[in-house]
Structures are given as structure tokens and as C-alpha cells.
């Protein structure tokens, strides 16, 4: 198997298969397909330092968001608080294991594994090393990407609080704010890396 | 004869790292020379798999909306809620912006996604050459909005976890929630299985 002609790097559009030659972009710039208009690649302008910082921040927030109660409900003197895992457990006990599993994967497992994979990849890169199983880690992150839904969960949380507000006192707890912050950090984190950039970084670092 | 497309030039693009390589001559199983991911000119069995997921999603869309997603009971009586009655409750309690958000995310998005993907697959099977750019754009929009349908699953999760003051009030997840979760996952799998490059193949080789 041979690689493509060395005269300039070729970029294929994943949406219409049109072939382009890579051109340098200003930081924050986006290259779009000439034929169908889909995004080809971007120059995030983000340093590896920023990627490491965002990944660590998101991981810490995710731990806090899972360790503490999100909201509590006060109703005629009784108080009930729930964590995310507690909510998953409640669904499981009500014989809804599929729904419980879906919630667990989309709000906890997929983001945790994706962030851990990112840390595993960017931390060594930051120090000029390419970690073992680099390619596998990237593919794992790409596969998990669509299934992490922290921002959708946040909106669902707001809707359920509005529904409960009618008949009980809702007390917002620590993990609620962590989820809010996590949503913002994850949005910045998502655009701070793409597989192309990480690969060209790894190729520059790898000793022949 | 095609010019400018990756496949037309006898090349293959890696879906993971983006590297463009030559197609192996003897048509054997190809692997990316840089990251080792399997290479395919088009997603495997794209049309068949998209149809399978779409049909399953369309069938489950009916119980997802007709069956209750939630049973609530309190001292004052019990009640069951479908997705639509949940929207109606939000509307009548004055939170109409949230009612609109939930209606769009839970009812409109899955339905439009099923219809739009069906249109896309049929257009590919009929080798339509009309509006390829618009159809690609439609596909990109579908990829972005599908995840927001998970909203109602999270609402049920939070309500179930918080309202279990055994003597006073409880909320139980209903069978509609299982069907609804399945619809979201199946429509996501359907859009992942569809290969938008097939839209352009009919344009590139109209009589092929």
C-alpha cells in the first residue's frame, strides 16, 4: 500500500468525496468543501497546553458532577436528593435496565472515556512523545463522540425542575452547577481538537 | 469519467485520520497506512443498514408516543403521561417556551428525521441527480439535531429519581420511555449508517 503523491497533502470531503489540496489556515479558520460546502478541516488555533487544560478541567467537573447530588426536593418536611448514578439506579430498580443503561452511557461513560482517552493522547504529545495505541485511542474517541450528551442532559434537568416547581420546593445542589460549567467547557473542548491535527502533531513528533 | 472525486481518482480516504491513499490493485482488504483503520470507499451496506434502522425506528415511534412514558401517583390520585400530555402540561402551566422546546425535540425531530432519511435513501436508490448540495446539507442538519431527542428520557430519569416519597407521591417510568429511547438510538444509528457520498455518486456517474 502506497501513500498519495507527496506534492501537498490531499484532503477528501467526507460528505461528497471531492478531493482537495490542503492549504494553510489562519487560527480559527475553517476549510469548506468547494463542491458541497461541508467542513473539511479547521485550524482550531488551540495549543496542546490549552487542550490539556480543557481536558483536565472537564474531567474534574465531571467527577464533581457525579459525586454530589444534583438537586433535592423538599415536600412537607421530607427531603430527597439525587445524584446522577442514583437516578440511573432508580430506573434500574423499576425494571427499566435499557433506559438506565442508555442514560448511564450518554451522561457518564461516554464523556468519561472520551475525556480520559484525550488526556492519554494529549499529555504525552505535549511533552513530545507519541503514546502507545495512539491510533486506537483516537478511533475510540471518534466512536464515542456522538453518544456523549451532557448538554442535552442539562436541558432535560431544567425541564424537569420546571415540572416539579409546581408542587414542591426544588433545591439546587453542587453537581447542578458542575453540570452547567461542564457543558460550557465541553463545548470549548470539542472544538479544541480534531483527529487530523492530532495526527499531524504525532507525525511531527515521531522519530523516523 | 469522474474527475476530482477521491474514488474517481483511484484513491481512498481514511475515515479516522483523514489520510488519502491509493486503492490496492487487487481489490483486497485495505488498511490505512498511517493509523491502521480499515479503508472503504463507501460505508459498508449503507443503504441496507439505513433501511433496517429506519424501519425499526418508524415502528417503535408509535408505541413511543402512544404508551405512557411516566406513571405518577400521589395521595390525590394517579395519572399517566405520554410525551404529548407532558408537553400539554408544560403549556398549560405557563412554561410555553419549554413546551415548544420539548415538542420540537421529542415529537418533531424524530419524525422529521425518519422522513428525511427515508427521502435521502430513496433518492440515492433512484439515482437522483437533483439538488445534491441541498440533500447533503439536509444530512448534515440531521446529524446535528438527532441527539436532542434524548431530552425526554432525561426528564423522566430526573423525575423518577426525585419523586419517590413513598407514602406521598411516586413517579414510575413507563413502557413508552423504553420505546422512545430505542427510537432515538435507532435514528442515530440510521443516520450514521447512511453515506452521503452516495448522493454524489449518481451525480458523478449518471449512467453508471
Interface residues (C-beta under 8 A of the other chain):
Chain A: X1 X2 X3 X4 X10 X11 X12 X14 X15 X16 X17 X18 X19 X35 X36 X37 X38 X41 X70 X71 X72 X73 X75 X76 X78 X80 X82 X86 X87 X88 X90 X91 X94 X96 X98 X99 X102 X103 X106 X107 X135 X138 X139 X142 X146 X149 X152 X153 X155 X156 X157 X158 X159 X160 X161 X162 X163 X164 X166 X195 X196 X199 X203
Chain B: X4 X5 X6 X7 X8 X9 X11 X13 X15 X16 X17 X18 X19 X20 X21 X22 X24 X30 X31 X33 X34 X35 X36 X37 X86 X89 X90 X93 X95 X98 X101 X102 X132 X133 X136 X137 X139 X140 X147 X148 X150 X151 X152 X153 X154 X155 X156 X157 X158 X159 X160 X161 X162 X163 X164 X165 X168 X169 X172 X173 X177 X178 X181 X182 X185 X188 X192 X196 X197 X199 X200 X201
